[in-house]
Amino acid sequence: MADWPAIEARIDGAIVAGPLAEPAIYTSFGGTPREIRGVFSPTSVEVDPETSALVRTNQIVLEVRISDLEAPPNDGDEPDEVNVRGVDYVVVDHEAVGHDWSTLHLHIKV
């Protein structure tokens, strides 16, 4: 029988160590900045469910392993912050993707 948690952990490690991931500095609210790696997309492409057309948005996302963070992502009144490619962002929303991944929706910090 397959050891699915071990297989998933190897895949997660390969993604974070691979060429698609890049370094980021993640700071949980009230926490300590920590270097993580995630898959950064300054724009995203989504499919319109009604027309099946591809829609490009300027929605900035960073996909990260939740286990790499100090605490679960916070997007409330005191949001977490991320620095990617020298730009500071705040987390405005997040959504769980699978067991240990989260897609962080970011806005440029002002």
N, C-alpha and C positions, 0 to 999 in steps of 0.2 A: 504494500500500500504506500502511496506517495506521501512524503512528509511536506504537506502544503505550506505550513508556516515557514519552514526552512527554504523552500523554493521561492516563496514570496520575498523573504528577506534577501536572498541572493539577487533577485530581480531588482528590488529597491536599491540595493547597494550598487548594482551595475548602472542604474539610471543616474544616481547621484555622482558616481565617479566618472561617468561617461562624458562625451563631448557636448551633449545637449545641456548639461547642468553648468551653472557658473556660480562664482562666489557671491555671497550677499552677507550683510551684517544685519542681524535681526535683534530687535530689542523689544521684549515683552514690556508692557506698561509697568514701571517701577522695578524692572529687572535689569540684568546686566547684559550689555551687548555681546552677542556671540556670532562667530562666523559659521555660516551654514552654506549649503549648496542647494540650488533649486533650478527649475526650468523657468526662465523668464521670457515673457512675451509682451513686448510693448504694444502690440495690437493683437486682436484675435479675430478668427473667422468662425462664424456660426451659420447654421443652416436654418433658414426661415421655414418653420414647419408647414406653413400654408402654401408656399410656392416652391419649396425645395431650393430656392436661390441662395447662393452664398452671400453673406452679409459681413463686410469687414467693419469692425468697430475700433475705436481708440481705447478700448478697455484694456488696462494694463493688469496683467496677472503674473503671479509667481507661484509655481507649484512646488510645495515643500513637503518633507516628511514631518509629521506632527511630532514624532519622537526626537527630532533634532531641536525642537523648540524648548524653551524653559517652562512654558505653560501652554495650554491650548490657545489658539489664536483669539485675540480680542479685537472686536471692531466697534465697540460701543462708544460711550462718551470719552473714554480714555483709551484710544486705540493703540495697538502695537505699531512700531515703526520699522521700516526696512530701508537699507541703503543698497542699491544695485547700480552698477556702472557709474558710481559717483553721484547719483541722484537720490535724494531723500523722499520716501513715500510713507503714507499712513495706510493702514489696513482699514478698508471701508466695508468689506464683506468677506466672508469665507464660506466655502462649502466643502464638506468631506468628500473625498474621492477614494473609495475603497477603505481598507482597514487603517492605514497609517499615513495617508496623503491628504493634503488640503490644497485647494485652489484659493489663493489669496487675491482678492480684487483690491487694487491699489489706486490711490490718487496722489499726485505730487504734493508734498508737504509745503504749505505756505506759511 
